[in-house]
Amino acid sequence: MELQDLRNRIDTLDDLLLAILNERMELVQKVGELKRSSKSIIYRPEREKQILDRLEKRNAGLLTRQAIDAIFFEIFAVSRNLELPERISYLGPEGSFTHQAAESRFGAMSEYLVLPTIHSVFESVETGRAKFGVVPIENNQEGIVIETVDFLRDKNLTIVAEVMLPVHFTFASQSDSLKDIKRIYSKDIAFRQCGKFISEYLEGMGVELVPVESTSKAAKMAASEPDAAAICSSISARLFGVPVLFENIEDSDQNRTRFLILSKDFVNAKSEDDKTTIIANLANTNRPGVLYEFLKEFNDRGINLTKIESRPQRGEATFRAWFLVEFLGHVEDPQVQEIMQKYGTHLKWLGSYVKVS
């Protein structure tokens, strides 16, 4: 078959895809009208997971689960904007990995607030200036984001969903040749995480490594300097129009950052695979074995704990702590309800949401 014949067939399929997508959006508009009349929630992560799981089971072609997710998350985002446009805030700058996490769930068409601090993201959702906020919670190489954990305790927001983002760095430059590059801009942590690439590809070339406050700033600077390059995210390179010379240059392909999507007064319906996050403040019980007894409650009920993180009780002259606790299950599960009721005001429920593998 000739190349032009293949292109003609692709054009025909594209026309069909466009017609089907428009038909889908007409149904989405009707769903939106029903939701607005009943004041139902537009964003339903558990429903999106059901759709993706069903499509994966029906898939008999070349698309991987990751590809299906990427395509349909964008369709979901366009659909939600038709149902009810909503503003999303995230920890900036624009082009950051948090930006990438936000776009992966809310799409490129959504209205975004780019904010300078984690506190400002929490505040934007708390005051209603944004419907959803996206913040980092932990990196599997660097650990927990303490500021996020502390605000989860102090603010009254709910975890709607989690996003697990592989951290991939690109090497971007206006120059076509490595030998013409004099400076590389990036965050100091990115230089550390891409050390093998730097030593193998740039050893002995006299290239200066210039730390800047963000990988997004690095891409912006490389965009205006022909003899410079940036180690940055792919979204930063795209945003500032810097050609990518090499992709996935990080030392470890296991680098992951987990993000939380936050909202106000939001309760997810149960799915088949949920996770719950709570705050446990057991300090006032002040007796030996209280933490052991608390954790044993989960073991006795067959509930799988996935994280426990201690934080100090601020404002006290003691070394007592409170705990961020995560486990598999939904707050409406009977065995979870037993624990919540037994410990009462010592526990703060932060959200039950679809677990991301």
Secondary structure, 3 states (H helix, E strand, C coil): CCHHHHHHHHHHHHHHHHHHHHHHHHHHHHHHHHHHHHCCCCCCHHHHHHHHHHHHHHCCCCCCHHHHHHHHHHHHHHHHHHHCCCEEEEECCCCCHHHHHHHHHHCCCCEEEEECCHHHHHHHHHCCCCCEEEEEEEECCCEECHHHHHHHHHCCCEEEEEEEEECCCEEEECCCCHHHCCEEEECHHHHHHCHHHHHHHHCCCCCEEEECCCHHHHHHHHHCCCCEEEEECHHHHHHHCCCEEECCCCCCCCCEEEEEEEECCCCCCCCCCEEEEEEECCHHHCCCCHHHHHHHHHHHCCCCEEEEEEEECCCCCCCCEEEEEEEECCCCCHHHHHHHHHHHHHEEEEEEEECCC
